[in-house]
Amino acid sequence: MGIDVSDKKAVSLNDQHQNGVNTTIKDNPTKSYLKGVQLLHVFSRNQNGSRRDDGNPLIFALKGRRGFTITTFWESRS
């Protein structure tokens, strides 16, 4: 399931692609280390698709920052 971002910075989930964010079970979770602490990532950001950003709009929308909002899950299913 990837993300779509509207011109008005509304982020919605899209299960038709993996653009911006890769949430597939086969590719996640991923692990990395920061200063010796293991980090476990539940999804992977990417630059797939037409936008040149990675999954940052999803993070900004979840935090309510930089003008991004997130479309409620069931609203994106219409």
PQR file with spaces between the fields and no chain letter, atoms N, CA, C, O and H, PARSE charges and radii, in Angstrom:
ATOM       1  N    MET     1       0.842   -1.165    0.000 -0.4000 1.5000
ATOM       2  CA   MET     1       0.000    0.000    0.000 -0.0000 2.0000
ATOM       3  C    MET     1       0.891    1.233    0.000  0.5500 1.7000
ATOM       4  O    MET     1       1.705    1.412    0.906 -0.5500 1.4000
ATOM       5  N    GLY     2       0.743    2.077   -1.002 -0.4000 1.5000
ATOM       6  CA   GLY     2       1.515    3.300   -1.085 -0.0000 2.0000
ATOM       7  C    GLY     2       0.676    4.489   -0.666  0.5500 1.7000
ATOM       8  O    GLY     2      -0.393    4.332   -0.075 -0.5500 1.4000
ATOM       9  H    GLY     2       0.081    1.932   -1.738  0.4000 1.0000
ATOM      10  N    ILE     3       1.167    5.682   -0.975 -0.4000 1.5000
ATOM      11  CA   ILE     3       0.432    6.898   -0.637 -0.0000 2.0000
ATOM      12  C    ILE     3       0.254    7.760   -1.884  0.5500 1.7000
ATOM      13  O    ILE     3       1.072    7.733   -2.804 -0.5500 1.4000
ATOM      14  H    ILE     3       2.035    5.810   -1.454  0.4000 1.0000
ATOM      15  N    ASP     4      -0.827    8.519   -1.888 -0.4000 1.5000
ATOM      16  CA   ASP     4      -1.069    9.563   -2.875 -0.0000 2.0000
ATOM      17  C    ASP     4      -1.122   10.877   -2.117  0.5500 1.7000
ATOM      18  O    ASP     4      -1.595   10.926   -0.981 -0.5500 1.4000
ATOM      19  H    ASP     4      -1.492    8.541   -1.141  0.4000 1.0000
ATOM      20  N    VAL     5      -0.634   11.949   -2.746 -0.4000 1.5000
ATOM      21  CA   VAL     5      -0.661   13.265   -2.124 -0.0000 2.0000
ATOM      22  C    VAL     5      -1.355   14.216   -3.082  0.5500 1.7000
ATOM      23  O    VAL     5      -0.929   14.367   -4.228 -0.5500 1.4000
ATOM      24  H    VAL     5      -0.250   11.909   -3.669  0.4000 1.0000
ATOM      25  N    SER     6      -2.427   14.859   -2.619 -0.4000 1.5000
ATOM      26  CA   SER     6      -3.185   15.776   -3.473 -0.0000 2.0000
ATOM      27  C    SER     6      -2.470   17.119   -3.571  0.5500 1.7000
ATOM      28  O    SER     6      -1.508   17.378   -2.849 -0.5500 1.4000
ATOM      29  H    SER     6      -2.773   14.736   -1.688  0.4000 1.0000
ATOM      30  N    ASP     7      -2.955   17.972   -4.476 -0.4000 1.5000
ATOM      31  CA   ASP     7      -2.399   19.324   -4.615 -0.0000 2.0000
ATOM      32  C    ASP     7      -2.546   20.128   -3.325  0.5500 1.7000
ATOM      33  O    ASP     7      -1.781   21.062   -3.084 -0.5500 1.4000
ATOM      34  H    ASP     7      -3.737   17.762   -5.063  0.4000 1.0000
ATOM      35  N    LYS     8      -3.529   19.765   -2.495 -0.4000 1.5000
ATOM      36  CA   LYS     8      -3.773   20.469   -1.232 -0.0000 2.0000
ATOM      37  C    LYS     8      -3.072   19.801   -0.057  0.5500 1.7000
ATOM      38  O    LYS     8      -3.383   20.081    1.100 -0.5500 1.4000
ATOM      39  H    LYS     8      -4.150   19.006   -2.691  0.4000 1.0000
ATOM      40  N    LYS     9      -2.113   18.905   -0.361 -0.4000 1.5000
ATOM      41  CA   LYS     9      -1.292   18.221    0.641 -0.0000 2.0000
ATOM      42  C    LYS     9      -2.080   17.253    1.519  0.5500 1.7000
ATOM      43  O    LYS     9      -1.727   17.034    2.678 -0.5500 1.4000
ATOM      44  H    LYS     9      -1.860   18.677   -1.301  0.4000 1.0000
ATOM      45  N    ALA    10      -3.139   16.680    0.972 -0.4000 1.5000
ATOM      46  CA   ALA    10      -3.879   15.641    1.689 -0.0000 2.0000
ATOM      47  C    ALA    10      -3.300   14.292    1.290  0.5500 1.7000
ATOM      48  O    ALA    10      -3.263   13.956    0.106 -0.5500 1.4000
ATOM      49  H    ALA    10      -3.425   16.858    0.031  0.4000 1.0000
ATOM      50  N    VAL    11      -2.858   13.530    2.252 -0.4000 1.5000
ATOM      51  CA   VAL    11      -2.235   12.229    2.020 -0.0000 2.0000
ATOM      52  C    VAL    11      -3.298   11.142    2.182  0.5500 1.7000
ATOM      53  O    VAL    11      -4.033   11.119    3.169 -0.5500 1.4000
ATOM      54  H    VAL    11      -2.888   13.803    3.214  0.4000 1.0000
ATOM      55  N    SER    12      -3.365   10.250    1.205 -0.4000 1.5000
ATOM      56  CA   SER    12      -4.297    9.119    1.298 -0.0000 2.0000
ATOM      57  C    SER    12      -3.549    7.834    0.969  0.5500 1.7000
ATOM      58  O    SER    12      -2.539    7.848    0.265 -0.5500 1.4000
ATOM      59  H    SER    12      -2.768   10.268    0.403  0.4000 1.0000
ATOM      60  N    LEU    13      -4.053    6.737    1.485 -0.4000 1.5000
ATOM      61  CA   LEU    13      -3.466    5.425    1.232 -0.0000 2.0000
ATOM      62  C    LEU    13      -4.003    4.884   -0.082  0.5500 1.7000
ATOM      63  O    LEU    13      -5.149    5.142   -0.450 -0.5500 1.4000
ATOM      64  H    LEU    13      -4.873    6.725    2.057  0.4000 1.0000
ATOM      65  N    ASN    14      -3.160    4.124   -0.792 -0.4000 1.5000
ATOM      66  CA   ASN    14      -3.569    3.543   -2.068 -0.0000 2.0000
ATOM      67  C    ASN    14      -2.999    2.137   -2.153  0.5500 1.7000
ATOM      68  O    ASN    14      -1.785    1.953   -2.235 -0.5500 1.4000
ATOM      69  H    ASN    14      -2.229    3.915   -0.493  0.4000 1.0000
ATOM      70  N    ASP    15      -3.889    1.139   -2.133 -0.4000 1.5000
ATOM      71  CA   ASP    15      -3.407   -0.241   -2.162 -0.0000 2.0000
ATOM      72  C    ASP    15      -3.139   -0.749   -3.575  0.5500 1.7000
ATOM      73  O    ASP    15      -2.916   -1.944   -3.770 -0.5500 1.4000
ATOM      74  H    ASP    15      -4.875    1.288   -2.067  0.4000 1.0000
ATOM      75  N    GLN    16      -3.157    0.144   -4.560 -0.4000 1.5000
ATOM      76  CA   GLN    16      -2.876   -0.227   -5.948 -0.0000 2.0000
ATOM      77  C    GLN    16      -1.395   -0.069   -6.315  0.5500 1.7000
ATOM      78  O    GLN    16      -0.978   -0.520   -7.381 -0.5500 1.4000
ATOM      79  H    GLN    16      -3.337    1.115   -4.401  0.4000 1.0000
ATOM      80  N    HIS    17      -0.612    0.552   -5.463 -0.4000 1.5000
ATOM      81  CA   HIS    17       0.818    0.751   -5.751 -0.0000 2.0000
ATOM      82  C    HIS    17       1.608    0.861   -4.456  0.5500 1.7000
ATOM      83  O    HIS    17       1.030    0.887   -3.369 -0.5500 1.4000
ATOM      84  H    HIS    17      -0.951    0.918   -4.596  0.4000 1.0000
ATOM      85  N    GLN    18       2.926    0.926   -4.574 -0.4000 1.5000
ATOM      86  CA   GLN    18       3.840    1.067   -3.435 -0.0000 2.0000
ATOM      87  C    GLN    18       4.622    2.383   -3.538  0.5500 1.7000
ATOM      88  O    GLN    18       5.765    2.453   -3.085 -0.5500 1.4000
ATOM      89  H    GLN    18       3.396    0.905   -5.456  0.4000 1.0000
ATOM      90  N    ASN    19       4.032    3.411   -4.119 -0.4000 1.5000
ATOM      91  CA   ASN    19       4.741    4.680   -4.320 -0.0000 2.0000
ATOM      92  C    ASN    19       4.799    5.486   -3.028  0.5500 1.7000
ATOM      93  O    ASN    19       3.799    5.632   -2.325 -0.5500 1.4000
ATOM      94  H    ASN    19       3.104    3.354   -4.487  0.4000 1.0000
ATOM      95  N    GLY    20       5.989    6.008   -2.725 -0.4000 1.5000
ATOM      96  CA   GLY    20       6.186    6.828   -1.532 -0.0000 2.0000
ATOM      97  C    GLY    20       6.466    6.009   -0.293  0.5500 1.7000
ATOM      98  O    GLY    20       7.352    6.343    0.493 -0.5500 1.4000
ATOM      99  H    GLY    20       6.801    5.890   -3.295  0.4000 1.0000
ATOM     100  N    VAL    21       5.715    4.939   -0.117 -0.4000 1.5000
ATOM     101  CA   VAL    21       5.865    4.063    1.042 -0.0000 2.0000
ATOM     102  C    VAL    21       5.623    2.629    0.597  0.5500 1.7000
ATOM     103  O    VAL    21       4.663    2.348   -0.120 -0.5500 1.4000
ATOM     104  H    VAL    21       4.995    4.667   -0.756  0.4000 1.0000
ATOM     105  N    ASN    22       6.486    1.731    1.019 -0.4000 1.5000
ATOM     106  CA   ASN    22       6.311    0.309    0.723 -0.0000 2.0000
ATOM     107  C    ASN    22       5.870   -0.375    2.002  0.5500 1.7000
ATOM     108  O    ASN    22       6.614   -0.418    2.982 -0.5500 1.4000
ATOM     109  H    ASN    22       7.267    1.959    1.601  0.4000 1.0000
ATOM     110  N    THR    23       4.656   -0.910    1.989 -0.4000 1.5000
ATOM     111  CA   THR    23       4.125   -1.568    3.179 -0.0000 2.0000
ATOM     112  C    THR    23       3.979   -3.075    2.993  0.5500 1.7000
ATOM     113  O    THR    23       3.340   -3.738    3.811 -0.5500 1.4000
ATOM     114  H    THR    23       4.052   -0.874    1.192  0.4000 1.0000
ATOM     115  N    THR    24       4.566   -3.627    1.920 -0.4000 1.5000
ATOM     116  CA   THR    24       4.400   -5.060    1.672 -0.0000 2.0000
ATOM     117  C    THR    24       5.030   -5.884    2.795  0.5500 1.7000
ATOM     118  O    THR    24       6.049   -5.513    3.379 -0.5500 1.4000
ATOM     119  H    THR    24       5.084   -3.089    1.255  0.4000 1.0000
ATOM     120  N    ILE    25       4.396   -6.991    3.065 -0.4000 1.5000
ATOM     121  CA   ILE    25       4.893   -7.888    4.106 -0.0000 2.0000
ATOM     122  C    ILE    25       6.243   -8.477    3.708  0.5500 1.7000
ATOM     123  O    ILE    25       7.115   -8.655    4.559 -0.5500 1.4000
ATOM     124  H    ILE    25       3.568   -7.292    2.591  0.4000 1.0000
ATOM     125  N    LYS    26       6.423   -8.785    2.414 -0.4000 1.5000
ATOM     126  CA   LYS    26       7.672   -9.413    1.988 -0.0000 2.0000
ATOM     127  C    LYS    26       8.880   -8.482    2.112  0.5500 1.7000
ATOM     128  O    LYS    26      10.005   -8.962    2.248 -0.5500 1.4000
ATOM     129  H    LYS    26       5.715   -8.641    1.723  0.4000 1.0000
ATOM     130  N    ASP    27       8.674   -7.174    2.068 -0.4000 1.5000
ATOM     131  CA   ASP    27       9.778   -6.211    2.139 -0.0000 2.0000
ATOM     132  C    ASP    27       9.951   -5.583    3.519  0.5500 1.7000
ATOM     133  O    ASP    27      10.888   -4.809    3.723 -0.5500 1.4000
ATOM     134  H    ASP    27       7.760   -6.784    1.957  0.4000 1.0000
ATOM     135  N    ASN    28       9.089   -5.889    4.454 -0.4000 1.5000
ATOM     136  CA   ASN    28       9.107   -5.239    5.758 -0.0000 2.0000
ATOM     137  C    ASN    28       8.892   -6.265    6.858  0.5500 1.7000
ATOM     138  O    ASN    28       8.333   -7.325    6.574 -0.5500 1.4000
ATOM     139  H    ASN    28       8.329   -6.517    4.289  0.4000 1.0000
ATOM     140  N    PRO    29       9.291   -6.022    8.069 -0.5600 1.5000
ATOM     141  CA   PRO    29       9.981   -4.825    8.526  0.2800 2.0000
ATOM     142  C    PRO    29      11.449   -4.834    8.101  0.5500 1.7000
ATOM     143  O    PRO    29      11.991   -5.872    7.723 -0.5500 1.4000
ATOM     144  N    THR    30      12.072   -3.677    8.168 -0.4000 1.5000
ATOM     145  CA   THR    30      13.509   -3.559    7.911 -0.0000 2.0000
ATOM     146  C    THR    30      14.194   -3.149    9.205  0.5500 1.7000
ATOM     147  O    THR    30      13.559   -2.641   10.130 -0.5500 1.4000
ATOM     148  H    THR    30      11.632   -2.834    8.475  0.4000 1.0000
ATOM     149  N    LYS    31      15.492   -3.376    9.253 -0.4000 1.5000
ATOM     150  CA   LYS    31      16.266   -3.053   10.456 -0.0000 2.0000
ATOM     151  C    LYS    31      17.433   -2.158   10.089  0.5500 1.7000
ATOM     152  O    LYS    31      17.980   -2.246    8.990 -0.5500 1.4000
ATOM     153  H    LYS    31      16.008   -3.788    8.502  0.4000 1.0000
ATOM     154  N    SER    32      17.802   -1.308   11.010 -0.4000 1.5000
ATOM     155  CA   SER    32      19.021   -0.521   10.883 -0.0000 2.0000
ATOM     156  C    SER    32      19.530   -0.252   12.295  0.5500 1.7000
ATOM     157  O    SER    32      18.894   -0.620   13.283 -0.5500 1.4000
ATOM     158  H    SER    32      17.358   -1.237   11.903  0.4000 1.0000
ATOM     159  N    TYR    33      20.676    0.389   12.369 -0.4000 1.5000
ATOM     160  CA   TYR    33      21.264    0.713   13.671 -0.0000 2.0000
ATOM     161  C    TYR    33      21.588    2.193   13.729  0.5500 1.7000
ATOM     162  O    TYR    33      22.035    2.776   12.742 -0.5500 1.4000
ATOM     163  H    TYR    33      21.193    0.688   11.567  0.4000 1.0000
ATOM     164  N    LEU    34      21.363    2.794   14.876 -0.4000 1.5000
ATOM     165  CA   LEU    34      21.719    4.186   15.121 -0.0000 2.0000
ATOM     166  C    LEU    34      22.450    4.236   16.463  0.5500 1.7000
ATOM     167  O    LEU    34      21.867    3.968   17.514 -0.5500 1.4000
ATOM     168  H    LEU    34      20.999    2.320   15.678  0.4000 1.0000
ATOM     169  N    LYS    35      23.710    4.576   16.408 -0.4000 1.5000
ATOM     170  CA   LYS    35      24.535    4.655   17.610 -0.0000 2.0000
ATOM     171  C    LYS    35      24.441    3.381   18.447  0.5500 1.7000
ATOM     172  O    LYS    35      24.350    3.438   19.673 -0.5500 1.4000
ATOM     173  H    LYS    35      24.183    4.793   15.555  0.4000 1.0000
ATOM     174  N    GLY    36      24.465    2.226   17.767 -0.4000 1.5000
ATOM     175  CA   GLY    36      24.460    0.948   18.446 -0.0000 2.0000
ATOM     176  C    GLY    36      23.086    0.441   18.860  0.5500 1.7000
ATOM     177  O    GLY    36      22.972   -0.658   19.402 -0.5500 1.4000
ATOM     178  H    GLY    36      24.539    2.180   16.771  0.4000 1.0000
ATOM     179  N    VAL    37      22.040    1.227   18.613 -0.4000 1.5000
ATOM     180  CA   VAL    37      20.677    0.817   18.963 -0.0000 2.0000
ATOM     181  C    VAL    37      19.991    0.292   17.705  0.5500 1.7000
ATOM     182  O    VAL    37      19.970    0.967   16.676 -0.5500 1.4000
ATOM     183  H    VAL    37      22.132    2.120   18.173  0.4000 1.0000
ATOM     184  N    GLN    38      19.429   -0.920   17.792 -0.4000 1.5000
ATOM     185  CA   GLN    38      18.745   -1.476   16.635 -0.0000 2.0000
ATOM     186  C    GLN    38      17.375   -0.820   16.471  0.5500 1.7000
ATOM     187  O    GLN    38      16.607   -0.717   17.427 -0.5500 1.4000
ATOM     188  H    GLN    38      19.446   -1.469   18.628  0.4000 1.0000
ATOM     189  N    LEU    39      17.081   -0.383   15.255 -0.4000 1.5000
ATOM     190  CA   LEU    39      15.793    0.207   14.916 -0.0000 2.0000
ATOM     191  C    LEU    39      15.037   -0.750   14.015  0.5500 1.7000
ATOM     192  O    LEU    39      15.629   -1.367   13.129 -0.5500 1.4000
ATOM     193  H    LEU    39      17.705   -0.467   14.478  0.4000 1.0000
ATOM     194  N    LEU    40      13.754   -0.881   14.227 -0.4000 1.5000
ATOM     195  CA   LEU    40      12.895   -1.738   13.428 -0.0000 2.0000
ATOM     196  C    LEU    40      11.875   -0.838   12.734  0.5500 1.7000
ATOM     197  O    LEU    40      11.122   -0.123   13.396 -0.5500 1.4000
ATOM     198  H    LEU    40      13.272   -0.380   14.946  0.4000 1.0000
ATOM     199  N    HIS    41      11.852   -0.874   11.402 -0.4000 1.5000
ATOM     200  CA   HIS    41      10.983   -0.004   10.626 -0.0000 2.0000
ATOM     201  C    HIS    41       9.804   -0.811   10.094  0.5500 1.7000
ATOM     202  O    HIS    41      10.006   -1.840    9.450 -0.5500 1.4000
ATOM     203  H    HIS    41      12.463   -1.455   10.865  0.4000 1.0000
ATOM     204  N    VAL    42       8.581   -0.362   10.353 -0.4000 1.5000
ATOM     205  CA   VAL    42       7.393   -1.121    9.942 -0.0000 2.0000
ATOM     206  C    VAL    42       7.032   -0.903    8.486  0.5500 1.7000
ATOM     207  O    VAL    42       6.281   -1.695    7.917 -0.5500 1.4000
ATOM     208  H    VAL    42       8.417    0.474   10.876  0.4000 1.0000
ATOM     209  N    PHE    43       7.551    0.165    7.860 -0.4000 1.5000
ATOM     210  CA   PHE    43       7.405    0.357    6.426 -0.0000 2.0000
ATOM     211  C    PHE    43       8.645    1.058    5.903  0.5500 1.7000
ATOM     212  O    PHE    43       9.414    1.640    6.668 -0.5500 1.4000
ATOM     213  H    PHE    43       8.161    0.809    8.322  0.4000 1.0000
ATOM     214  N    SER    44       8.833    0.997    4.589 -0.4000 1.5000
ATOM     215  CA   SER    44      10.013    1.587    3.965 -0.0000 2.0000
ATOM     216  C    SER    44       9.598    2.746    3.076  0.5500 1.7000
ATOM     217  O    SER    44       8.689    2.610    2.256 -0.5500 1.4000
ATOM     218  H    SER    44       8.208    0.524    3.967  0.4000 1.0000
ATOM     219  N    ARG    45      10.252    3.875    3.232 -0.4000 1.5000
ATOM     220  CA   ARG    45      10.001    5.001    2.340 -0.0000 2.0000
ATOM     221  C    ARG    45      10.766    4.774    1.040  0.5500 1.7000
ATOM     222  O    ARG    45      11.828    4.152    1.035 -0.5500 1.4000
ATOM     223  H    ARG    45      10.990    3.985    3.898  0.4000 1.0000
ATOM     224  N    ASN    46      10.212    5.287   -0.072 -0.4000 1.5000
ATOM     225  CA   ASN    46      10.889    5.161   -1.359 -0.0000 2.0000
ATOM     226  C    ASN    46      10.541    6.342   -2.246  0.5500 1.7000
ATOM     227  O    ASN    46       9.717    7.177   -1.873 -0.5500 1.4000
ATOM     228  H    ASN    46       9.349    5.792   -0.068  0.4000 1.0000
ATOM     229  N    GLN    47      11.153    6.422   -3.405 -0.4000 1.5000
ATOM     230  CA   GLN    47      10.882    7.498   -4.354 -0.0000 2.0000
ATOM     231  C    GLN    47      10.213    6.958   -5.615  0.5500 1.7000
ATOM     232  O    GLN    47      10.371    7.532   -6.692 -0.5500 1.4000
ATOM     233  H    GLN    47      11.823    5.744   -3.709  0.4000 1.0000
ATOM     234  N    ASN    48       9.469    5.861   -5.491 -0.4000 1.5000
ATOM     235  CA   ASN    48       8.753    5.314   -6.636 -0.0000 2.0000
ATOM     236  C    ASN    48       7.590    6.231   -7.002  0.5500 1.7000
ATOM     237  O    ASN    48       7.013    6.885   -6.133 -0.5500 1.4000
ATOM     238  H    ASN    48       9.341    5.395   -4.615  0.4000 1.0000
ATOM     239  N    GLY    49       7.254    6.279   -8.269 -0.4000 1.5000
ATOM     240  CA   GLY    49       6.125    7.083   -8.716 -0.0000 2.0000
ATOM     241  C    GLY    49       6.555    8.427   -9.264  0.5500 1.7000
ATOM     242  O    GLY    49       7.741    8.669   -9.486 -0.5500 1.4000
ATOM     243  H    GLY    49       7.723    5.748   -8.975  0.4000 1.0000
ATOM     244  N    SER    50       5.582    9.302   -9.482 -0.4000 1.5000
ATOM     245  CA   SER    50       5.844   10.578  -10.151 -0.0000 2.0000
ATOM     246  C    SER    50       6.370   11.669   -9.221  0.5500 1.7000
ATOM     247  O    SER    50       6.984   12.627   -9.689 -0.5500 1.4000
ATOM     248  H    SER    50       4.618    9.105   -9.302  0.4000 1.0000
ATOM     249  N    ARG    51       6.139   11.542   -7.900 -0.4000 1.5000
ATOM     250  CA   ARG    51       6.626   12.567   -6.972 -0.0000 2.0000
ATOM     251  C    ARG    51       8.113   12.359   -6.716  0.5500 1.7000
ATOM     252  O    ARG    51       8.585   11.222   -6.757 -0.5500 1.4000
ATOM     253  H    ARG    51       5.640   10.763   -7.519  0.4000 1.0000
ATOM     254  N    ARG    52       8.849   13.408   -6.459 -0.4000 1.5000
ATOM     255  CA   ARG    52      10.284   13.284   -6.210 -0.0000 2.0000
ATOM     256  C    ARG    52      10.614   13.229   -4.734  0.5500 1.7000
ATOM     257  O    ARG    52      11.789   13.189   -4.369 -0.5500 1.4000
ATOM     258  H    ARG    52       8.465   14.331   -6.426  0.4000 1.0000
ATOM     259  N    ASP    53       9.599   13.224   -3.871 -0.4000 1.5000
ATOM     260  CA   ASP    53       9.878   13.052   -2.451 -0.0000 2.0000
ATOM     261  C    ASP    53       9.810   11.569   -2.104  0.5500 1.7000
ATOM     262  O    ASP    53       9.437   10.747   -2.942 -0.5500 1.4000
ATOM     263  H    ASP    53       8.644   13.256   -4.168  0.4000 1.0000
ATOM     264  N    ASP    54      10.166   11.234   -0.890 -0.4000 1.5000
ATOM     265  CA   ASP    54       9.962    9.865   -0.442 -0.0000 2.0000
ATOM     266  C    ASP    54       8.702    9.863    0.419  0.5500 1.7000
ATOM     267  O    ASP    54       7.812   10.676    0.172 -0.5500 1.4000
ATOM     268  H    ASP    54      10.469   11.902   -0.210  0.4000 1.0000
ATOM     269  N    GLY    55       8.589    9.017    1.385 -0.4000 1.5000
ATOM     270  CA   GLY    55       7.387    8.921    2.200 -0.0000 2.0000
ATOM     271  C    GLY    55       7.222   10.019    3.234  0.5500 1.7000
ATOM     272  O    GLY    55       6.360    9.904    4.106 -0.5500 1.4000
ATOM     273  H    GLY    55       9.312    8.356    1.585  0.4000 1.0000
ATOM     274  N    ASN    56       8.026   11.093    3.169 -0.4000 1.5000
ATOM     275  CA   ASN    56       7.921   12.174    4.140 -0.0000 2.0000
ATOM     276  C    ASN    56       6.518   12.750    4.278  0.5500 1.7000
ATOM     277  O    ASN    56       6.114   13.055    5.401 -0.5500 1.4000
ATOM     278  H    ASN    56       8.725   11.187    2.461  0.4000 1.0000
ATOM     279  N    PRO    57       5.734   12.921    3.179 -0.5600 1.5000
ATOM     280  CA   PRO    57       4.383   13.465    3.367  0.2800 2.0000
ATOM     281  C    PRO    57       3.537   12.647    4.344  0.5500 1.7000
ATOM     282  O    PRO    57       2.729   13.222    5.074 -0.5500 1.4000
ATOM     283  N    LEU    58       3.700   11.333    4.378 -0.4000 1.5000
ATOM     284  CA   LEU    58       2.957   10.519    5.334 -0.0000 2.0000
ATOM     285  C    LEU    58       3.350   10.868    6.763  0.5500 1.7000
ATOM     286  O    LEU    58       2.492   11.029    7.630 -0.5500 1.4000
ATOM     287  H    LEU    58       4.356   10.867    3.785  0.4000 1.0000
ATOM     288  N    ILE    59       4.638   10.981    6.999 -0.4000 1.5000
ATOM     289  CA   ILE    59       5.124   11.330    8.340 -0.0000 2.0000
ATOM     290  C    ILE    59       4.619   12.711    8.736  0.5500 1.7000
ATOM     291  O    ILE    59       4.130   12.895    9.850 -0.5500 1.4000
ATOM     292  H    ILE    59       5.335   10.850    6.295  0.4000 1.0000
ATOM     293  N    PHE    60       4.735   13.692    7.827 -0.4000 1.5000
ATOM     294  CA   PHE    60       4.265   15.045    8.119 -0.0000 2.0000
ATOM     295  C    PHE    60       2.765   15.056    8.392  0.5500 1.7000
ATOM     296  O    PHE    60       2.313   15.746    9.305 -0.5500 1.4000
ATOM     297  H    PHE    60       5.133   13.542    6.921  0.4000 1.0000
ATOM     298  N    ALA    61       1.980   14.295    7.608 -0.4000 1.5000
ATOM     299  CA   ALA    61       0.529   14.249    7.799 -0.0000 2.0000
ATOM     300  C    ALA    61       0.172   13.644    9.154  0.5500 1.7000
ATOM     301  O    ALA    61      -0.708   14.151    9.848 -0.5500 1.4000
ATOM     302  H    ALA    61       2.347   13.734    6.867  0.4000 1.0000
ATOM     303  N    LEU    62       0.856   12.558    9.532 -0.4000 1.5000
ATOM     304  CA   LEU    62       0.577   11.931   10.827 -0.0000 2.0000
ATOM     305  C    LEU    62       0.887   12.884   11.983  0.5500 1.7000
ATOM     306  O    LEU    62       0.232   12.844   13.024 -0.5500 1.4000
ATOM     307  H    LEU    62       1.572   12.146    8.968  0.4000 1.0000
ATOM     308  N    LYS    63       1.892   13.740   11.788 -0.4000 1.5000
ATOM     309  CA   LYS    63       2.279   14.704   12.819 -0.0000 2.0000
ATOM     310  C    LYS    63       1.513   16.014   12.699  0.5500 1.7000
ATOM     311  O    LYS    63       1.597   16.857   13.592 -0.5500 1.4000
ATOM     312  H    LYS    63       2.424   13.773   10.942  0.4000 1.0000
ATOM     313  N    GLY    64       0.755   16.205   11.593 -0.4000 1.5000
ATOM     314  CA   GLY    64       0.043   17.469   11.374 -0.0000 2.0000
ATOM     315  C    GLY    64       0.995   18.629   11.138  0.5500 1.7000
ATOM     316  O    GLY    64       0.765   19.727   11.643 -0.5500 1.4000
ATOM     317  H    GLY    64       0.687   15.520   10.868  0.4000 1.0000
ATOM     318  N    ARG    65       2.061   18.403   10.378 -0.4000 1.5000
ATOM     319  CA   ARG    65       3.095   19.417   10.164 -0.0000 2.0000
ATOM     320  C    ARG    65       3.207   19.790    8.695  0.5500 1.7000
ATOM     321  O    ARG    65       2.796   19.036    7.813 -0.5500 1.4000
ATOM     322  H    ARG    65       2.248   17.511    9.967  0.4000 1.0000
ATOM     323  N    ARG    66       3.767   20.963    8.451 -0.4000 1.5000
ATOM     324  CA   ARG    66       4.073   21.472    7.109 -0.0000 2.0000
ATOM     325  C    ARG    66       2.859   21.506    6.182  0.5500 1.7000
ATOM     326  O    ARG    66       3.007   21.400    4.964 -0.5500 1.4000
ATOM     327  H    ARG    66       4.100   21.576    9.167  0.4000 1.0000
ATOM     328  N    GLY    67       1.678   21.650    6.743 -0.4000 1.5000
ATOM     329  CA   GLY    67       0.467   21.784    5.939 -0.0000 2.0000
ATOM     330  C    GLY    67      -0.111   20.486    5.424  0.5500 1.7000
ATOM     331  O    GLY    67      -1.102   20.512    4.694 -0.5500 1.4000
ATOM     332  H    GLY    67       1.558   21.736    7.732  0.4000 1.0000
ATOM     333  N    PHE    68       0.474   19.340    5.779 -0.4000 1.5000
ATOM     334  CA   PHE    68      -0.037   18.051    5.321 -0.0000 2.0000
ATOM     335  C    PHE    68      -1.139   17.556    6.253  0.5500 1.7000
ATOM     336  O    PHE    68      -1.073   17.746    7.467 -0.5500 1.4000
ATOM     337  H    PHE    68       1.279   19.319    6.372  0.4000 1.0000
ATOM     338  N    THR    69      -2.139   16.926    5.673 -0.4000 1.5000
ATOM     339  CA   THR    69      -3.205   16.272    6.434 -0.0000 2.0000
ATOM     340  C    THR    69      -3.311   14.843    5.927  0.5500 1.7000
ATOM     341  O    THR    69      -2.785   14.512    4.865 -0.5500 1.4000
ATOM     342  H    THR    69      -2.193   16.773    4.687  0.4000 1.0000
ATOM     343  N    ILE    70      -3.986   14.008    6.683 -0.4000 1.5000
ATOM     344  CA   ILE    70      -4.160   12.630    6.255 -0.0000 2.0000
ATOM     345  C    ILE    70      -5.645   12.347    6.088  0.5500 1.7000
ATOM     346  O    ILE    70      -6.457   12.671    6.955 -0.5500 1.4000
ATOM     347  H    ILE    70      -4.413   14.277    7.546  0.4000 1.0000
ATOM     348  N    THR    71      -5.984   11.740    4.960 -0.4000 1.5000
ATOM     349  CA   THR    71      -7.361   11.363    4.690 -0.0000 2.0000
ATOM     350  C    THR    71      -7.698   10.148    5.547  0.5500 1.7000
ATOM     351  O    THR    71      -6.937    9.182    5.592 -0.5500 1.4000
ATOM     352  H    THR    71      -5.324   11.477    4.256  0.4000 1.0000
ATOM     353  N    THR    72      -8.818   10.202    6.212 -0.4000 1.5000
ATOM     354  CA   THR    72      -9.259    9.082    7.035 -0.0000 2.0000
ATOM     355  C    THR    72      -9.363    7.834    6.154  0.5500 1.7000
ATOM     356  O    THR    72      -9.855    7.911    5.028 -0.5500 1.4000
ATOM     357  H    THR    72      -9.436   10.987    6.176  0.4000 1.0000
ATOM     358  N    PHE    73      -8.913    6.708    6.650 -0.4000 1.5000
ATOM     359  CA   PHE    73      -8.833    5.460    5.894 -0.0000 2.0000
ATOM     360  C    PHE    73     -10.112    5.163    5.125  0.5500 1.7000
ATOM     361  O    PHE    73     -10.058    4.867    3.931 -0.5500 1.4000
ATOM     362  H    PHE    73      -8.514    6.646    7.565  0.4000 1.0000
ATOM     363  N    TRP    74     -11.256    5.237    5.786 -0.4000 1.5000
ATOM     364  CA   TRP    74     -12.500    4.856    5.106 -0.0000 2.0000
ATOM     365  C    TRP    74     -12.928    5.904    4.082  0.5500 1.7000
ATOM     366  O    TRP    74     -13.675    5.573    3.161 -0.5500 1.4000
ATOM     367  H    TRP    74     -11.300    5.478    6.756  0.4000 1.0000
ATOM     368  N    GLU    75     -12.485    7.147    4.208 -0.4000 1.5000
ATOM     369  CA   GLU    75     -12.805    8.164    3.201 -0.0000 2.0000
ATOM     370  C    GLU    75     -12.070    7.884    1.901  0.5500 1.7000
ATOM     371  O    GLU    75     -12.574    8.224    0.831 -0.5500 1.4000
ATOM     372  H    GLU    75     -11.879    7.416    4.956  0.4000 1.0000
ATOM     373  N    SER    76     -10.907    7.280    1.964 -0.4000 1.5000
ATOM     374  CA   SER    76     -10.139    6.993    0.756 -0.0000 2.0000
ATOM     375  C    SER    76     -10.653    5.754    0.036  0.5500 1.7000
ATOM     376  O    SER    76     -10.155    5.426   -1.041 -0.5500 1.4000
ATOM     377  H    SER    76     -10.498    7.003    2.834  0.4000 1.0000
ATOM     378  N    ARG    77     -11.624    5.063    0.594 -0.4000 1.5000
ATOM     379  CA   ARG    77     -12.177    3.848    0.002 -0.0000 2.0000
ATOM     380  C    ARG    77     -13.428    4.104   -0.832  0.5500 1.7000
ATOM     381  O    ARG    77     -14.070    3.145   -1.262 -0.5500 1.4000
ATOM     382  H    ARG    77     -12.028    5.329    1.470  0.4000 1.0000
ATOM     383  N    SER    78     -13.793    5.341   -1.073 -0.4000 1.5000
ATOM     384  CA   SER    78     -15.024    5.638   -1.818 -0.0000 2.0000
ATOM     385  C    SER    78     -14.858    5.450   -3.306  0.5500 1.7000
ATOM     386  O    SER    78     -15.804    5.661   -4.065 -0.5500 1.4000
ATOM     387  H    SER    78     -13.272    6.120   -0.724  0.4000 1.0000
